[in-house]
C-alpha cells in the first residue's frame, strides 16, 4: 500500500497535527525523518491498522473544509490545526480516526533515535 504524493502530504500534516513540537529538547514530528518508518509500517503493520490510518488520513485531511475551516489540513496554520483536531476528536465516529492517528504518530515518533535518547534522559 504505497502512498500517493497527495496522501503522503495529508498523512504528514495529520502526524504534525497530532504531535506538534512538545518542547523541552524534543523535536516536532515534522522535523523527524520518518521515511524508513513508513517503509516498515507499510510492510509490517497489520492490514487493519494500515487501512485505518489511510481512512484517518483521507477523512481528517479533508474534514477541515466541511467544518468551516479555510482549507485542507496541510493548508491550516498550527493554531487552526489544533482547533480542528480538538473539534474532530469530539465527533462520534471521527474520534476513532483521531485515536488511530495518535497511535501511529506515537509509534512513528518514538522510532527516532534522537527522540528516544531525549526521552530516556528525562526518565
ZINORPE-V198785 format. One record per residue. N is the residue number from 1. RES is the residue in three letters. OMEGA is omega in whole degrees, 0 to 359 (999 if undefined). Layout:
{{N RES OMEGA} {N RES OMEGA}}
//
This chain:
{{1 UNK 179} {2 UNK 182} {3 UNK 172} {4 UNK 178} {5 UNK 179} {6 UNK 179} {7 UNK 179} {8 UNK 178} {9 UNK 177} {10 UNK 179} {11 UNK 181} {12 UNK 176} {13 UNK 178} {14 UNK 179} {15 UNK 179} {16 UNK 178} {17 UNK 182} {18 UNK 183} {19 UNK 176} {20 UNK 182} {21 UNK 182} {22 UNK 181} {23 UNK 178} {24 UNK 176} {25 UNK 180} {26 UNK 179} {27 UNK 170} {28 UNK 180} {29 UNK 180} {30 UNK 177} {31 UNK 180} {32 UNK 178} {33 UNK 184} {34 UNK 183} {35 UNK 181} {36 UNK 177} {37 UNK 183} {38 UNK 177} {39 UNK 179} {40 UNK 180} {41 UNK 181} {42 UNK 181} {43 UNK 192} {44 UNK 183} {45 UNK 177} {46 UNK 184} {47 UNK 182} {48 UNK 177} {49 UNK 178} {50 UNK 179} {51 UNK 178} {52 UNK 178} {53 UNK 178} {54 UNK 179} {55 UNK 179} {56 UNK 180} {57 UNK 183} {58 UNK 181} {59 UNK 183} {60 UNK 178} {61 UNK 181} {62 UNK 184} {63 UNK 180} {64 UNK 179} {65 UNK 180} {66 UNK 181} {67 UNK 174} {68 UNK 176} {69 UNK 189} {70 UNK 181} {71 UNK 175} {72 UNK 185} {73 UNK 180} {74 UNK 183} {75 UNK 183} {76 UNK 173} {77 UNK 179} {78 UNK 179} {79 UNK 178} {80 UNK 178} {81 UNK 179} {82 UNK 179} {83 UNK 180} {84 UNK 186} {85 UNK 176} {86 UNK 179} {87 UNK 181} {88 UNK 181} {89 UNK 180} {90 UNK 182} {91 UNK 179} {92 UNK 181} {93 UNK 179} {94 UNK 180} {95 UNK 178} {96 UNK 178} {97 UNK 177} {98 UNK 179} {99 UNK 177} {100 UNK 179} {101 UNK 178} {102 UNK 180} {103 UNK 183} {104 UNK 178} {105 UNK 179} {106 UNK 177} {107 UNK 181} {108 UNK 185} {109 UNK 185} {110 UNK 170} {111 UNK 181} {112 UNK 181} {113 UNK 179} {114 UNK 179} {115 UNK 179} {116 UNK 181} {117 UNK 180} {118 UNK 180} {119 UNK 180} {120 UNK 179} {121 UNK 182} {122 UNK 186} {123 UNK 999}}
//
